[in-house]
Amino acid sequence: ADSVDYADDLQGFRQALMELPCCTTNKSGSRQGDPLNLVIVGGVEDAFAALAERGWRPTEQTWSGSVLEMVSSAVSGEPYLYAPISPLYLYGRPQDIAMQKARDNIHQRNHLRLWLAPMRFRGKSVWVGQISRDIGSRMTIYSPYLTTHKIDPDVDEARTALVEDLAYSQHLTQMGLITGVGEADRCEPRQNLTTDPYYTDGYRAVLIFDPTATPLDRIDFLPRSWKDDR
């Protein structure tokens, strides 16, 4: 589809983001996966520069060699900085970019998937994303590799941690929350494609970047009305 340019139409952009699907899907689109809880506005010169500066690394493509290395890391407990991430789907395709920030070992990492959206805002690319935190590894019949990472059910914590992390890059110029994911209560969690439970307040973070340095106390906040779905 042709890309829609919202220029500086903040309300039109808000409406477009609210109408995004709540969640990723499997390849056929028949099942919902992890929530789409992130929107990044920017490109190589600002958004991805910020991610790189804060230690986020692209993952490898999933192939036999990388899978074997991931299994080896899981056994040894050593970190694997570029461990592959399984595909999830939006716009009928798997993620365009997958990144992770390694923690102490292969069982624990923050990872995000990004899809280039058919829209632009203020002349910048718009990326729709999913972020969560891995807290362990387990066997599963729902993965072609028979193993998967177990996610922290509090997916909002990973979202908040990313916002705080990227604020220190000084490329983040504006941020806020918008409705669209749909609330899932801790007592009645949803499940992702590998049956891991998760709960959320139902919001996605919107992060707008600029190449110009922006100190923490100069970051602008999107209107509070963006959180209101009425």
C-alpha positions as CSV (number, residue, x, y, z in Angstrom):
1,A,0.0,0.0,0.0
2,D,1.1,3.6,-0.6
3,S,2.6,5.3,2.4
4,V,0.4,8.0,4.0
5,D,2.3,11.1,5.1
6,Y,0.7,12.8,8.1
7,A,3.1,15.7,8.0
8,D,2.3,17.5,11.3
9,D,-1.3,16.3,11.6
10,L,-1.0,15.1,15.2
11,Q,-4.7,14.0,15.4
12,G,-4.7,12.2,12.1
13,F,-1.5,10.4,13.2
14,R,-3.1,9.5,16.5
15,Q,-6.1,8.0,14.8
16,A,-4.0,5.9,12.5
17,L,-2.0,4.5,15.5
18,M,-5.2,3.7,17.4
19,E,-6.5,1.7,14.4
20,L,-3.4,-0.5,14.3
21,P,-4.0,-4.2,15.2
22,C,-3.6,-5.0,18.9
23,C,-1.2,-7.8,18.4
24,T,1.2,-9.7,16.2
25,T,0.0,-12.9,14.6
26,N,1.2,-16.2,13.2
27,K,2.0,-16.5,9.5
28,S,-1.6,-17.2,8.5
29,G,-3.0,-14.5,10.7
30,S,-5.3,-17.0,12.4
31,R,-3.8,-16.6,15.9
32,Q,-2.8,-13.5,17.9
33,G,0.7,-13.3,19.5
34,D,2.5,-10.7,21.5
35,P,1.0,-7.2,21.8
36,L,2.1,-4.3,19.5
37,N,3.1,-2.0,22.3
38,L,5.6,0.3,20.7
39,V,5.7,2.9,17.9
40,I,9.1,4.5,16.9
41,V,9.2,7.6,14.6
42,G,12.7,8.0,13.1
43,G,15.4,6.4,11.1
44,V,19.1,5.6,11.0
45,E,20.3,9.0,12.0
46,D,18.3,9.2,15.2
47,A,16.1,6.3,16.3
48,F,18.5,3.5,15.4
49,A,21.5,5.6,16.4
50,A,19.8,5.8,19.9
51,L,19.2,2.1,20.0
52,A,22.8,1.4,19.0
53,E,24.2,3.8,21.6
54,R,22.2,2.2,24.4
55,G,23.5,-1.3,23.6
56,W,20.8,-2.7,21.4
57,R,22.1,-5.1,18.7
58,P,20.5,-6.7,15.6
59,T,19.8,-10.4,15.9
60,E,21.0,-13.0,13.4
61,Q,18.6,-14.6,10.9
62,T,17.3,-17.9,12.3
63,W,19.3,-20.6,10.6
64,S,20.8,-23.9,11.7
65,G,24.1,-22.4,12.8
66,S,22.6,-19.6,14.9
67,V,20.1,-22.1,16.4
68,L,22.9,-24.4,17.4
69,E,24.8,-21.5,19.0
70,M,21.7,-20.4,20.9
71,V,21.3,-24.0,22.2
72,S,25.0,-24.1,23.2
73,S,24.6,-20.7,25.0
74,A,21.5,-22.0,26.8
75,V,23.5,-25.0,28.1
76,S,26.6,-23.1,29.1
77,G,24.7,-20.1,30.5
78,E,26.9,-17.6,28.5
79,P,25.4,-14.6,26.8
80,Y,24.8,-14.8,23.0
81,L,24.7,-11.2,21.9
82,Y,23.0,-11.8,18.5
83,A,20.8,-14.8,19.3
84,P,18.0,-15.1,16.7
85,I,14.4,-14.2,17.4
86,S,11.5,-16.2,15.9
87,P,9.3,-14.5,13.4
88,L,6.0,-12.8,14.3
89,Y,3.8,-11.2,11.7
90,L,2.2,-7.8,10.9
91,Y,1.2,-6.4,7.5
92,G,1.3,-10.0,6.3
93,R,5.1,-10.3,6.8
94,P,7.6,-11.1,9.5
95,Q,9.4,-8.4,11.4
96,D,11.6,-6.1,9.3
97,I,14.1,-5.6,12.1
98,A,14.8,-7.6,15.3
99,M,17.0,-6.3,18.0
100,Q,18.0,-7.4,21.5
101,K,19.8,-6.2,24.6
102,A,21.6,-9.1,26.2
103,R,21.6,-9.5,29.9
104,D,23.6,-11.9,32.1
105,N,22.9,-15.0,30.0
106,I,21.0,-16.4,27.1
107,H,18.0,-17.1,29.2
108,Q,17.5,-13.4,29.9
109,R,17.3,-10.6,27.3
110,N,15.1,-7.7,26.2
111,H,14.1,-8.1,22.6
112,L,12.1,-6.1,20.2
113,R,10.7,-6.5,16.7
114,L,9.9,-3.7,14.3
115,W,7.8,-3.4,11.2
116,L,8.0,-0.4,8.8
117,A,4.5,1.0,8.7
118,P,2.8,2.4,5.5
119,M,2.9,5.9,7.0
120,R,5.2,8.8,7.8
121,F,5.0,11.5,10.4
122,R,6.9,14.8,10.1
123,G,8.8,13.4,7.2
124,K,10.1,10.5,9.3
125,S,9.6,6.7,8.9
126,V,7.1,5.1,11.4
127,W,7.9,1.7,12.9
128,V,5.4,-0.4,14.7
129,G,6.9,-2.7,17.3
130,Q,6.7,-5.4,20.0
131,I,8.9,-5.5,23.0
132,S,9.1,-8.0,25.8
133,R,11.7,-9.4,28.3
134,D,12.9,-13.0,28.2
135,I,13.2,-14.6,31.6
136,G,14.0,-18.2,30.8
137,S,14.1,-20.9,28.1
138,R,11.8,-23.9,27.8
139,M,10.7,-26.7,25.5
140,T,7.5,-26.2,23.5
141,I,5.6,-27.9,20.6
142,Y,4.6,-24.4,19.4
143,S,8.0,-23.6,17.9
144,P,9.6,-25.3,14.9
145,Y,12.8,-25.5,16.9
146,L,11.0,-27.1,19.9
147,T,12.5,-24.5,22.3
148,T,11.5,-20.9,23.1
149,H,12.2,-18.1,25.5
150,K,9.6,-17.6,28.2
151,I,8.6,-13.9,28.5
152,D,8.0,-11.9,31.6
153,P,4.2,-11.6,31.8
154,D,4.5,-8.0,32.8
155,V,5.1,-6.7,29.2
156,D,4.5,-3.1,30.3
157,E,7.7,-3.3,32.4
158,A,9.8,-4.0,29.3
159,R,8.0,-1.2,27.4
160,T,8.8,1.3,30.3
161,A,12.4,0.2,30.6
162,L,12.9,0.8,26.9
163,V,11.5,4.3,27.1
164,E,13.7,5.1,30.1
165,D,16.7,3.6,28.3
166,L,16.3,5.5,25.1
167,A,15.7,8.8,26.9
168,Y,19.3,8.7,28.0
169,S,20.4,8.6,24.3
170,Q,19.4,12.3,24.0
171,H,17.9,11.6,20.6
172,L,14.4,11.1,22.0
173,T,12.5,14.4,21.5
174,Q,8.8,13.5,22.2
175,M,7.0,10.6,23.8
176,G,3.7,9.5,25.2
177,L,1.2,6.6,25.4
178,I,-1.7,5.8,23.2
179,T,-4.5,3.3,23.5
180,G,-4.9,0.4,21.0
181,V,-3.5,-2.8,22.6
182,G,-6.4,-3.5,24.9
183,E,-6.1,-4.2,28.6
184,A,-5.4,-7.7,29.9
185,D,-5.7,-8.1,33.6
186,R,-3.1,-9.9,35.7
187,C,-5.9,-12.3,36.9
188,E,-7.1,-13.0,33.3
189,P,-3.9,-12.7,31.2
190,R,-3.8,-13.3,27.4
191,Q,-1.4,-15.7,25.8
192,N,1.2,-15.3,23.0
193,L,1.8,-17.8,20.2
194,T,3.8,-20.1,22.5
195,T,1.2,-19.9,25.2
196,D,3.1,-17.7,27.6
197,P,0.7,-15.5,29.6
198,Y,1.0,-11.7,29.7
199,Y,-0.9,-8.8,31.1
200,T,-0.9,-5.1,30.1
201,D,-2.5,-1.8,30.8
202,G,-3.4,-1.7,27.1
203,Y,-1.2,1.2,25.9
204,R,1.6,1.4,23.4
205,A,4.5,3.8,23.8
206,V,5.0,6.4,21.0
207,L,8.6,7.6,20.7
208,I,9.6,10.4,18.3
209,F,13.3,10.9,17.6
210,D,15.4,13.7,16.2
211,P,19.1,13.9,15.3
212,T,19.4,17.1,17.5
213,A,20.4,16.3,21.1
214,T,17.5,16.7,23.5
215,P,18.4,16.7,27.3
216,L,16.2,14.7,29.6
217,D,14.4,17.8,31.0
218,R,13.6,19.0,27.5
219,I,11.8,15.9,26.2
220,D,8.2,16.9,25.2
221,F,5.2,14.8,26.1
222,L,2.3,14.0,23.8
223,P,-1.1,15.2,25.0
224,R,-2.6,13.2,27.8
225,S,-5.7,12.9,25.6
226,W,-3.8,10.4,23.5
227,K,-4.4,7.8,26.2
228,D,-8.1,8.3,26.0
229,D,-9.9,6.0,23.4
230,R,-13.1,8.0,23.5
